[in-house]
Amino acid sequence: MNLEYSSHARDALIEREIDPDWVARTIENPVRTEADKEDPELRHFLARIHENGNRVLRVIVNDTVTPPRVVSMFFDRRLTTKL
């Protein structure tokens, strides 16, 4: 999958030890998607990452541009049992 990363997203990959393959997999096969509450251009993609303790990865993407731009990503602690 062809993705563009914001500078914040590139930093987050390193700081949060997130594998870029997990990001692509989350966008390609999300368990759930959500519209962003503040920015209509952003969409949240969520998926469990089995290789990281089955934690839920939230990837925030501007999918109105080509290629889609990953804005941020993090492991969402609020959704550990809800997804």
mmCIF file as gemmi writes it, N, C-alpha and C atoms, coordinates in Angstrom:
data_model
loop_
_atom_site.group_PDB
_atom_site.id
_atom_site.type_symbol
_atom_site.label_atom_id
_atom_site.label_alt_id
_atom_site.label_comp_id
_atom_site.label_asym_id
_atom_site.label_entity_id
_atom_site.label_seq_id
_atom_site.pdbx_PDB_ins_code
_atom_site.Cartn_x
_atom_site.Cartn_y
_atom_site.Cartn_z
_atom_site.occupancy
_atom_site.B_iso_or_equiv
_atom_site.pdbx_formal_charge
_atom_site.auth_seq_id
_atom_site.auth_asym_id
_atom_site.pdbx_PDB_model_num
ATOM 1 N N . MET Axp A 1 ? 0.853 -1.183 0 1 0 ? 1 A 1
ATOM 2 C CA . MET Axp A 1 ? 0 0 0 1 0 ? 1 A 1
ATOM 3 C C . MET Axp A 1 ? 0.894 1.24 0 1 0 ? 1 A 1
ATOM 4 N N . ASN Axp A 2 ? 0.568 2.167 -0.879 1 0 ? 2 A 1
ATOM 5 C CA . ASN Axp A 2 ? 1.329 3.402 -0.99 1 0 ? 2 A 1
ATOM 6 C C . ASN Axp A 2 ? 0.762 4.425 -0.008 1 0 ? 2 A 1
ATOM 7 N N . LEU Axp A 3 ? 1.55 4.807 0.989 1 0 ? 3 A 1
ATOM 8 C CA . LEU Axp A 3 ? 1.13 5.767 2.006 1 0 ? 3 A 1
ATOM 9 C C . LEU Axp A 3 ? 2.145 6.884 2.114 1 0 ? 3 A 1
ATOM 10 N N . GLU Axp A 4 ? 1.667 8.046 2.513 1 0 ? 4 A 1
ATOM 11 C CA . GLU Axp A 4 ? 2.542 9.16 2.851 1 0 ? 4 A 1
ATOM 12 C C . GLU Axp A 4 ? 2.421 9.352 4.364 1 0 ? 4 A 1
ATOM 13 N N . TYR Axp A 5 ? 3.52 9.72 5.007 1 0 ? 5 A 1
ATOM 14 C CA . TYR Axp A 5 ? 3.515 9.926 6.46 1 0 ? 5 A 1
ATOM 15 C C . TYR Axp A 5 ? 3.827 11.384 6.771 1 0 ? 5 A 1
ATOM 16 N N . SER Axp A 6 ? 3.054 11.997 7.663 1 0 ? 6 A 1
ATOM 17 C CA . SER Axp A 6 ? 3.388 13.337 8.148 1 0 ? 6 A 1
ATOM 18 C C . SER Axp A 6 ? 4.65 13.234 8.991 1 0 ? 6 A 1
ATOM 19 N N . SER Axp A 7 ? 5.284 14.354 9.263 1 0 ? 7 A 1
ATOM 20 C CA . SER Axp A 7 ? 6.495 14.313 10.092 1 0 ? 7 A 1
ATOM 21 C C . SER Axp A 7 ? 6.169 13.789 11.487 1 0 ? 7 A 1
ATOM 22 N N . HIS Axp A 8 ? 5.01 14.15 12.016 1 0 ? 8 A 1
ATOM 23 C CA . HIS Axp A 8 ? 4.598 13.63 13.328 1 0 ? 8 A 1
ATOM 24 C C . HIS Axp A 8 ? 4.449 12.107 13.277 1 0 ? 8 A 1
ATOM 25 N N . ALA Axp A 9 ? 3.834 11.605 12.208 1 0 ? 9 A 1
ATOM 26 C CA . ALA Axp A 9 ? 3.632 10.157 12.085 1 0 ? 9 A 1
ATOM 27 C C . ALA Axp A 9 ? 4.973 9.43 11.968 1 0 ? 9 A 1
ATOM 28 N N . ARG Axp A 10 ? 5.917 9.994 11.233 1 0 ? 10 A 1
ATOM 29 C CA . ARG Axp A 10 ? 7.248 9.363 11.128 1 0 ? 10 A 1
ATOM 30 C C . ARG Axp A 10 ? 7.92 9.305 12.499 1 0 ? 10 A 1
ATOM 31 N N . ASP Axp A 11 ? 7.812 10.386 13.257 1 0 ? 11 A 1
ATOM 32 C CA . ASP Axp A 11 ? 8.38 10.402 14.61 1 0 ? 11 A 1
ATOM 33 C C . ASP Axp A 11 ? 7.68 9.383 15.511 1 0 ? 11 A 1
ATOM 34 N N . ALA Axp A 12 ? 6.356 9.287 15.384 1 0 ? 12 A 1
ATOM 35 C CA . ALA Axp A 12 ? 5.582 8.367 16.216 1 0 ? 12 A 1
ATOM 36 C C . ALA Axp A 12 ? 5.954 6.912 15.942 1 0 ? 12 A 1
ATOM 37 N N . LEU Axp A 13 ? 6.237 6.578 14.679 1 0 ? 13 A 1
ATOM 38 C CA . LEU Axp A 13 ? 6.656 5.209 14.353 1 0 ? 13 A 1
ATOM 39 C C . LEU Axp A 13 ? 7.862 4.801 15.188 1 0 ? 13 A 1
ATOM 40 N N . ILE Axp A 14 ? 8.816 5.708 15.29 1 0 ? 14 A 1
ATOM 41 C CA . ILE Axp A 14 ? 10.056 5.422 16.019 1 0 ? 14 A 1
ATOM 42 C C . ILE Axp A 14 ? 9.829 5.461 17.525 1 0 ? 14 A 1
ATOM 43 N N . GLU Axp A 15 ? 9.237 6.541 18.012 1 0 ? 15 A 1
ATOM 44 C CA . GLU Axp A 15 ? 9.065 6.729 19.452 1 0 ? 15 A 1
ATOM 45 C C . GLU Axp A 15 ? 8.159 5.665 20.082 1 0 ? 15 A 1
ATOM 46 N N . ARG Axp A 16 ? 7.14 5.246 19.337 1 0 ? 16 A 1
ATOM 47 C CA . ARG Axp A 16 ? 6.162 4.301 19.881 1 0 ? 16 A 1
ATOM 48 C C . ARG Axp A 16 ? 6.437 2.871 19.449 1 0 ? 16 A 1
ATOM 49 N N . GLU Axp A 17 ? 7.542 2.691 18.722 1 0 ? 17 A 1
ATOM 50 C CA . GLU Axp A 17 ? 7.973 1.366 18.257 1 0 ? 17 A 1
ATOM 51 C C . GLU Axp A 17 ? 6.854 0.652 17.508 1 0 ? 17 A 1
ATOM 52 N N . ILE Axp A 18 ? 6.29 1.341 16.524 1 0 ? 18 A 1
ATOM 53 C CA . ILE Axp A 18 ? 5.211 0.792 15.708 1 0 ? 18 A 1
ATOM 54 C C . ILE Axp A 18 ? 5.785 0.387 14.362 1 0 ? 18 A 1
ATOM 55 N N . ASP Axp A 19 ? 5.535 -0.834 13.98 1 0 ? 19 A 1
ATOM 56 C CA . ASP Axp A 19 ? 6.019 -1.37 12.715 1 0 ? 19 A 1
ATOM 57 C C . ASP Axp A 19 ? 5.155 -0.802 11.578 1 0 ? 19 A 1
ATOM 58 N N . PRO Axp A 20 ? 5.779 -0.246 10.527 1 0 ? 20 A 1
ATOM 59 C CA . PRO Axp A 20 ? 4.999 0.275 9.399 1 0 ? 20 A 1
ATOM 60 C C . PRO Axp A 20 ? 4.07 -0.773 8.769 1 0 ? 20 A 1
ATOM 61 N N . ASP Axp A 21 ? 4.438 -2.04 8.844 1 0 ? 21 A 1
ATOM 62 C CA . ASP Axp A 21 ? 3.557 -3.097 8.335 1 0 ? 21 A 1
ATOM 63 C C . ASP Axp A 21 ? 2.257 -3.155 9.132 1 0 ? 21 A 1
ATOM 64 N N . TRP Axp A 22 ? 2.32 -2.883 10.438 1 0 ? 22 A 1
ATOM 65 C CA . TRP Axp A 22 ? 1.116 -2.869 11.26 1 0 ? 22 A 1
ATOM 66 C C . TRP Axp A 22 ? 0.197 -1.73 10.819 1 0 ? 22 A 1
ATOM 67 N N . VAL Axp A 23 ? 0.79 -0.587 10.483 1 0 ? 23 A 1
ATOM 68 C CA . VAL Axp A 23 ? 0.013 0.571 10.029 1 0 ? 23 A 1
ATOM 69 C C . VAL Axp A 23 ? -0.722 0.213 8.735 1 0 ? 23 A 1
ATOM 70 N N . ALA Axp A 24 ? 0.01 -0.321 7.774 1 0 ? 24 A 1
ATOM 71 C CA . ALA Axp A 24 ? -0.594 -0.689 6.491 1 0 ? 24 A 1
ATOM 72 C C . ALA Axp A 24 ? -1.685 -1.741 6.678 1 0 ? 24 A 1
ATOM 73 N N . ARG Axp A 25 ? -1.407 -2.725 7.511 1 0 ? 25 A 1
ATOM 74 C CA . ARG Axp A 25 ? -2.38 -3.792 7.756 1 0 ? 25 A 1
ATOM 75 C C . ARG Axp A 25 ? -3.642 -3.237 8.418 1 0 ? 25 A 1
ATOM 76 N N . THR Axp A 26 ? -3.483 -2.294 9.326 1 0 ? 26 A 1
ATOM 77 C CA . THR Axp A 26 ? -4.631 -1.686 10.008 1 0 ? 26 A 1
ATOM 78 C C . THR Axp A 26 ? -5.496 -0.914 9.019 1 0 ? 26 A 1
ATOM 79 N N . ILE Axp A 27 ? -4.858 -0.202 8.097 1 0 ? 27 A 1
ATOM 80 C CA . ILE Axp A 27 ? -5.616 0.569 7.108 1 0 ? 27 A 1
ATOM 81 C C . ILE Axp A 27 ? -6.291 -0.359 6.096 1 0 ? 27 A 1
ATOM 82 N N . GLU Axp A 28 ? -5.607 -1.407 5.692 1 0 ? 28 A 1
ATOM 83 C CA . GLU Axp A 28 ? -6.149 -2.32 4.69 1 0 ? 28 A 1
ATOM 84 C C . GLU Axp A 28 ? -7.257 -3.22 5.241 1 0 ? 28 A 1
ATOM 85 N N . ASN Axp A 29 ? -7.146 -3.617 6.514 1 0 ? 29 A 1
ATOM 86 C CA . ASN Axp A 29 ? -8.108 -4.551 7.121 1 0 ? 29 A 1
ATOM 87 C C . ASN Axp A 29 ? -8.505 -4.11 8.522 1 0 ? 29 A 1
ATOM 88 N N . PRO Axp A 30 ? -9.147 -2.968 8.647 1 0 ? 30 A 1
ATOM 89 C CA . PRO Axp A 30 ? -9.525 -2.511 9.994 1 0 ? 30 A 1
ATOM 90 C C . PRO Axp A 30 ? -10.651 -3.352 10.578 1 0 ? 30 A 1
ATOM 91 N N . VAL Axp A 31 ? -10.643 -3.453 11.893 1 0 ? 31 A 1
ATOM 92 C CA . VAL Axp A 31 ? -11.77 -4.079 12.589 1 0 ? 31 A 1
ATOM 93 C C . VAL Axp A 31 ? -12.908 -3.072 12.654 1 0 ? 31 A 1
ATOM 94 N N . ARG Axp A 32 ? -12.514 -1.788 12.733 1 0 ? 32 A 1
ATOM 95 C CA . ARG Axp A 32 ? -13.505 -0.717 12.811 1 0 ? 32 A 1
ATOM 96 C C . ARG Axp A 32 ? -12.906 0.565 12.241 1 0 ? 32 A 1
ATOM 97 N N . THR Axp A 33 ? -13.75 1.425 11.681 1 0 ? 33 A 1
ATOM 98 C CA . THR Axp A 33 ? -13.322 2.762 11.269 1 0 ? 33 A 1
ATOM 99 C C . THR Axp A 33 ? -14.243 3.774 11.925 1 0 ? 33 A 1
ATOM 100 N N . GLU Axp A 34 ? -13.711 4.969 12.129 1 0 ? 34 A 1
ATOM 101 C CA . GLU Axp A 34 ? -14.491 6.036 12.755 1 0 ? 34 A 1
ATOM 102 C C . GLU Axp A 34 ? -14.169 7.344 12.053 1 0 ? 34 A 1
ATOM 103 N N . ALA Axp A 35 ? -15.158 8.201 11.909 1 0 ? 35 A 1
ATOM 104 C CA . ALA Axp A 35 ? -14.924 9.551 11.419 1 0 ? 35 A 1
ATOM 105 C C . ALA Axp A 35 ? -14.282 10.352 12.547 1 0 ? 35 A 1
ATOM 106 N N . ASP Axp A 36 ? -13.416 11.284 12.204 1 0 ? 36 A 1
ATOM 107 C CA . ASP Axp A 36 ? -12.815 12.15 13.202 1 0 ? 36 A 1
ATOM 108 C C . ASP Axp A 36 ? -13.868 13.159 13.66 1 0 ? 36 A 1
ATOM 109 N N . LYS Axp A 37 ? -13.938 13.418 14.949 1 0 ? 37 A 1
ATOM 110 C CA . LYS Axp A 37 ? -14.96 14.304 15.493 1 0 ? 37 A 1
ATOM 111 C C . LYS Axp A 37 ? -14.713 15.77 15.168 1 0 ? 37 A 1
ATOM 112 N N . GLU Axp A 38 ? -13.449 16.128 14.883 1 0 ? 38 A 1
ATOM 113 C CA . GLU Axp A 38 ? -13.116 17.536 14.661 1 0 ? 38 A 1
ATOM 114 C C . GLU Axp A 38 ? -12.745 17.869 13.223 1 0 ? 38 A 1
ATOM 115 N N . ASP Axp A 39 ? -12.232 16.908 12.477 1 0 ? 39 A 1
ATOM 116 C CA . ASP Axp A 39 ? -11.763 17.176 11.122 1 0 ? 39 A 1
ATOM 117 C C . ASP Axp A 39 ? -12.408 16.193 10.144 1 0 ? 39 A 1
ATOM 118 N N . PRO Axp A 40 ? -13.29 16.673 9.276 1 0 ? 40 A 1
ATOM 119 C CA . PRO Axp A 40 ? -13.994 15.764 8.368 1 0 ? 40 A 1
ATOM 120 C C . PRO Axp A 40 ? -13.084 15.078 7.339 1 0 ? 40 A 1
ATOM 121 N N . GLU Axp A 41 ? -11.854 15.555 7.174 1 0 ? 41 A 1
ATOM 122 C CA . GLU Axp A 41 ? -10.932 14.92 6.227 1 0 ? 41 A 1
ATOM 123 C C . GLU Axp A 41 ? -10.22 13.705 6.826 1 0 ? 41 A 1
ATOM 124 N N . LEU Axp A 42 ? -10.335 13.515 8.134 1 0 ? 42 A 1
ATOM 125 C CA . LEU Axp A 42 ? -9.608 12.433 8.798 1 0 ? 42 A 1
ATOM 126 C C . LEU Axp A 42 ? -10.518 11.262 9.117 1 0 ? 42 A 1
ATOM 127 N N . ARG Axp A 43 ? -9.939 10.08 9.044 1 0 ? 43 A 1
ATOM 128 C CA . ARG Axp A 43 ? -10.63 8.835 9.389 1 0 ? 43 A 1
ATOM 129 C C . ARG Axp A 43 ? -9.704 8.031 10.288 1 0 ? 43 A 1
ATOM 130 N N . HIS Axp A 44 ? -10.288 7.366 11.28 1 0 ? 44 A 1
ATOM 131 C CA . HIS Axp A 44 ? -9.544 6.535 12.22 1 0 ? 44 A 1
ATOM 132 C C . HIS Axp A 44 ? -9.752 5.069 11.839 1 0 ? 44 A 1
ATOM 133 N N . PHE Axp A 45 ? -8.659 4.348 11.734 1 0 ? 45 A 1
ATOM 134 C CA . PHE Axp A 45 ? -8.691 2.911 11.433 1 0 ? 45 A 1
ATOM 135 C C . PHE Axp A 45 ? -8.184 2.176 12.666 1 0 ? 45 A 1
ATOM 136 N N . LEU Axp A 46 ? -8.899 1.141 13.091 1 0 ? 46 A 1
ATOM 137 C CA . LEU Axp A 46 ? -8.529 0.411 14.295 1 0 ? 46 A 1
ATOM 138 C C . LEU Axp A 46 ? -8.415 -1.077 14.016 1 0 ? 46 A 1
ATOM 139 N N . ALA Axp A 47 ? -7.375 -1.694 14.588 1 0 ? 47 A 1
ATOM 140 C CA . ALA Axp A 47 ? -7.191 -3.141 14.453 1 0 ? 47 A 1
ATOM 141 C C . ALA Axp A 47 ? -6.338 -3.646 15.605 1 0 ? 47 A 1
ATOM 142 N N . ARG Axp A 48 ? -6.538 -4.903 15.954 1 0 ? 48 A 1
ATOM 143 C CA . ARG Axp A 48 ? -5.705 -5.544 16.974 1 0 ? 48 A 1
ATOM 144 C C . ARG Axp A 48 ? -4.401 -5.984 16.34 1 0 ? 48 A 1
ATOM 145 N N . ILE Axp A 49 ? -3.315 -5.772 17.074 1 0 ? 49 A 1
ATOM 146 C CA . ILE Axp A 49 ? -1.995 -6.184 16.614 1 0 ? 49 A 1
ATOM 147 C C . ILE Axp A 49 ? -1.55 -7.342 17.501 1 0 ? 49 A 1
ATOM 148 N N . HIS Axp A 50 ? -1.676 -8.54 16.975 1 0 ? 50 A 1
ATOM 149 C CA . HIS Axp A 50 ? -1.366 -9.744 17.751 1 0 ? 50 A 1
ATOM 150 C C . HIS Axp A 50 ? 0.1 -9.797 18.17 1 0 ? 50 A 1
ATOM 151 N N . GLU Axp A 51 ? 0.979 -9.281 17.317 1 0 ? 51 A 1
ATOM 152 C CA . GLU Axp A 51 ? 2.412 -9.303 17.624 1 0 ? 51 A 1
ATOM 153 C C . GLU Axp A 51 ? 2.796 -8.354 18.754 1 0 ? 51 A 1
ATOM 154 N N . ASN Axp A 52 ? 1.871 -7.499 19.155 1 0 ? 52 A 1
ATOM 155 C CA . ASN Axp A 52 ? 2.143 -6.55 20.229 1 0 ? 52 A 1
ATOM 156 C C . ASN Axp A 52 ? 1.128 -6.736 21.352 1 0 ? 52 A 1
ATOM 157 N N . GLY Axp A 53 ? 0.984 -7.945 21.814 1 0 ? 53 A 1
ATOM 158 C CA . GLY Axp A 53 ? 0.122 -8.23 22.958 1 0 ? 53 A 1
ATOM 159 C C . GLY Axp A 53 ? -1.35 -8.059 22.684 1 0 ? 53 A 1
ATOM 160 N N . ASN Axp A 54 ? -1.754 -8.136 21.408 1 0 ? 54 A 1
ATOM 161 C CA . ASN Axp A 54 ? -3.162 -8.017 21.033 1 0 ? 54 A 1
ATOM 162 C C . ASN Axp A 54 ? -3.722 -6.624 21.325 1 0 ? 54 A 1
ATOM 163 N N . ARG Axp A 55 ? -2.833 -5.633 21.386 1 0 ? 55 A 1
ATOM 164 C CA . ARG Axp A 55 ? -3.254 -4.25 21.645 1 0 ? 55 A 1
ATOM 165 C C . ARG Axp A 55 ? -3.929 -3.663 20.406 1 0 ? 55 A 1
ATOM 166 N N . VAL Axp A 56 ? -4.772 -2.637 20.623 1 0 ? 56 A 1
ATOM 167 C CA . VAL Axp A 56 ? -5.509 -1.997 19.543 1 0 ? 56 A 1
ATOM 168 C C . VAL Axp A 56 ? -4.704 -0.812 19.013 1 0 ? 56 A 1
ATOM 169 N N . LEU Axp A 57 ? -4.376 -0.872 17.722 1 0 ? 57 A 1
ATOM 170 C CA . LEU Axp A 57 ? -3.673 0.226 17.069 1 0 ? 57 A 1
ATOM 171 C C . LEU Axp A 57 ? -4.699 1.131 16.4 1 0 ? 57 A 1
ATOM 172 N N . ARG Axp A 58 ? -4.604 2.429 16.695 1 0 ? 58 A 1
ATOM 173 C CA . ARG Axp A 58 ? -5.456 3.445 16.067 1 0 ? 58 A 1
ATOM 174 C C . ARG Axp A 58 ? -4.57 4.227 15.102 1 0 ? 58 A 1
ATOM 175 N N . VAL Axp A 59 ? -4.934 4.226 13.822 1 0 ? 59 A 1
ATOM 176 C CA . VAL Axp A 59 ? -4.184 4.95 12.8 1 0 ? 59 A 1
ATOM 177 C C . VAL Axp A 59 ? -5.104 6.029 12.242 1 0 ? 59 A 1
ATOM 178 N N . ILE Axp A 60 ? -4.647 7.274 12.295 1 0 ? 60 A 1
ATOM 179 C CA . ILE Axp A 60 ? -5.448 8.409 11.838 1 0 ? 60 A 1
ATOM 180 C C . ILE Axp A 60 ? -4.911 8.834 10.474 1 0 ? 60 A 1
ATOM 181 N N . VAL Axp A 61 ? -5.812 8.859 9.489 1 0 ? 61 A 1
ATOM 182 C CA . VAL Axp A 61 ? -5.417 9.04 8.1 1 0 ? 61 A 1
ATOM 183 C C . VAL Axp A 61 ? -6.269 10.112 7.43 1 0 ? 61 A 1
ATOM 184 N N . ASN Axp A 62 ? -5.602 10.942 6.63 1 0 ? 62 A 1
ATOM 185 C CA . ASN Axp A 62 ? -6.314 11.829 5.725 1 0 ? 62 A 1
ATOM 186 C C . ASN Axp A 62 ? -6.444 11.053 4.43 1 0 ? 62 A 1
ATOM 187 N N . ASP Axp A 63 ? -7.621 10.479 4.198 1 0 ? 63 A 1
ATOM 188 C CA . ASP Axp A 63 ? -7.8 9.659 3.002 1 0 ? 63 A 1
ATOM 189 C C . ASP Axp A 63 ? -8.47 10.43 1.873 1 0 ? 63 A 1
ATOM 190 N N . THR Axp A 64 ? -8.495 11.773 1.992 1 0 ? 64 A 1
ATOM 191 C CA . THR Axp A 64 ? -9.024 12.6 0.908 1 0 ? 64 A 1
ATOM 192 C C . THR Axp A 64 ? -7.926 13.007 -0.06 1 0 ? 64 A 1
ATOM 193 N N . VAL Axp A 65 ? -6.676 12.654 0.239 1 0 ? 65 A 1
ATOM 194 C CA . VAL Axp A 65 ? -5.544 12.97 -0.631 1 0 ? 65 A 1
ATOM 195 C C . VAL Axp A 65 ? -4.981 11.676 -1.206 1 0 ? 65 A 1
ATOM 196 N N . THR Axp A 66 ? -4.21 11.808 -2.289 1 0 ? 66 A 1
ATOM 197 C CA . THR Axp A 66 ? -3.575 10.653 -2.912 1 0 ? 66 A 1
ATOM 198 C C . THR Axp A 66 ? -2.074 10.902 -2.952 1 0 ? 66 A 1
ATOM 199 N N . PRO Axp A 67 ? -1.282 10 -2.387 1 0 ? 67 A 1
ATOM 200 C CA . PRO Axp A 67 ? -1.678 8.827 -1.619 1 0 ? 67 A 1
ATOM 201 C C . PRO Axp A 67 ? -2.212 9.238 -0.245 1 0 ? 67 A 1
ATOM 202 N N . PRO Axp A 68 ? -2.934 8.34 0.418 1 0 ? 68 A 1
ATOM 203 C CA . PRO Axp A 68 ? -3.433 8.65 1.761 1 0 ? 68 A 1
ATOM 204 C C . PRO Axp A 68 ? -2.282 9.051 2.681 1 0 ? 68 A 1
ATOM 205 N N . ARG Axp A 69 ? -2.528 10.062 3.528 1 0 ? 69 A 1
ATOM 206 C CA . ARG Axp A 69 ? -1.49 10.567 4.431 1 0 ? 69 A 1
ATOM 207 C C . ARG Axp A 69 ? -1.787 10.13 5.864 1 0 ? 69 A 1
ATOM 208 N N . VAL Axp A 70 ? -0.87 9.361 6.439 1 0 ? 70 A 1
ATOM 209 C CA . VAL Axp A 70 ? -0.979 8.955 7.836 1 0 ? 70 A 1
ATOM 210 C C . VAL Axp A 70 ? -0.583 10.162 8.677 1 0 ? 70 A 1
ATOM 211 N N . VAL Axp A 71 ? -1.485 10.583 9.553 1 0 ? 71 A 1
ATOM 212 C CA . VAL Axp A 71 ? -1.267 11.766 10.379 1 0 ? 71 A 1
ATOM 213 C C . VAL Axp A 71 ? -0.688 11.383 11.733 1 0 ? 71 A 1
ATOM 214 N N . SER Axp A 72 ? -1.188 10.284 12.304 1 0 ? 72 A 1
ATOM 215 C CA . SER Axp A 72 ? -0.714 9.825 13.604 1 0 ? 72 A 1
ATOM 216 C C . SER Axp A 72 ? -1.145 8.381 13.815 1 0 ? 72 A 1
ATOM 217 N N . MET Axp A 73 ? -0.554 7.761 14.832 1 0 ? 73 A 1
ATOM 218 C CA . MET Axp A 73 ? -0.962 6.421 15.229 1 0 ? 73 A 1
ATOM 219 C C . MET Axp A 73 ? -0.527 6.198 16.664 1 0 ? 73 A 1
ATOM 220 N N . PHE Axp A 74 ? -1.323 5.38 17.375 1 0 ? 74 A 1
ATOM 221 C CA . PHE Axp A 74 ? -0.975 5.044 18.756 1 0 ? 74 A 1
ATOM 222 C C . PHE Axp A 74 ? -1.76 3.817 19.173 1 0 ? 74 A 1
ATOM 223 N N . PHE Axp A 75 ? -1.272 3.156 20.201 1 0 ? 75 A 1
ATOM 224 C CA . PHE Axp A 75 ? -2.005 2.041 20.784 1 0 ? 75 A 1
ATOM 225 C C . PHE Axp A 75 ? -3.029 2.623 21.736 1 0 ? 75 A 1
ATOM 226 N N . ASP Axp A 76 ? -4.291 2.358 21.464 1 0 ? 76 A 1
ATOM 227 C CA . ASP Axp A 76 ? -5.396 2.955 22.199 1 0 ? 76 A 1
ATOM 228 C C . ASP Axp A 76 ? -5.726 2.107 23.424 1 0 ? 76 A 1
ATOM 229 N N . ARG Axp A 77 ? -5.316 2.56 24.569 1 0 ? 77 A 1
ATOM 230 C CA . ARG Axp A 77 ? -5.528 1.813 25.82 1 0 ? 77 A 1
ATOM 231 C C . ARG Axp A 77 ? -6.992 1.742 26.218 1 0 ? 77 A 1
ATOM 232 N N . ARG Axp A 78 ? -7.791 2.696 25.75 1 0 ? 78 A 1
ATOM 233 C CA . ARG Axp A 78 ? -9.218 2.703 26.106 1 0 ? 78 A 1
ATOM 234 C C . ARG Axp A 78 ? -9.969 1.554 25.467 1 0 ? 78 A 1
ATOM 235 N N . LEU Axp A 79 ? -9.422 0.964 24.398 1 0 ? 79 A 1
ATOM 236 C CA . LEU Axp A 79 ? -10.153 -0.055 23.655 1 0 ? 79 A 1
ATOM 237 C C . LEU Axp A 79 ? -9.617 -1.462 23.833 1 0 ? 79 A 1
ATOM 238 N N . THR Axp A 80 ? -8.84 -1.702 24.848 1 0 ? 80 A 1
ATOM 239 C CA . THR Axp A 80 ? -8.231 -3.024 24.987 1 0 ? 80 A 1
ATOM 240 C C . THR Axp A 80 ? -9.256 -4.151 25.107 1 0 ? 80 A 1
ATOM 241 N N . THR Axp A 81 ? -10.388 -3.909 25.728 1 0 ? 81 A 1
ATOM 242 C CA . THR Axp A 81 ? -11.385 -4.966 25.882 1 0 ? 81 A 1
ATOM 243 C C . THR Axp A 81 ? -12.644 -4.715 25.067 1 0 ? 81 A 1
ATOM 244 N N . LYS Axp A 82 ? -12.77 -3.563 24.433 1 0 ? 82 A 1
ATOM 245 C CA . LYS Axp A 82 ? -14.006 -3.194 23.736 1 0 ? 82 A 1
ATOM 246 C C . LYS Axp A 82 ? -14.009 -3.502 22.248 1 0 ? 82 A 1
ATOM 247 N N . LEU Axp A 83 ? -12.887 -3.874 21.68 1 0 ? 83 A 1
ATOM 248 C CA . LEU Axp A 83 ? -12.856 -4.061 20.227 1 0 ? 83 A 1
ATOM 249 C C . LEU Axp A 83 ? -12.743 -5.525 19.873 1 0 ? 83 A 1
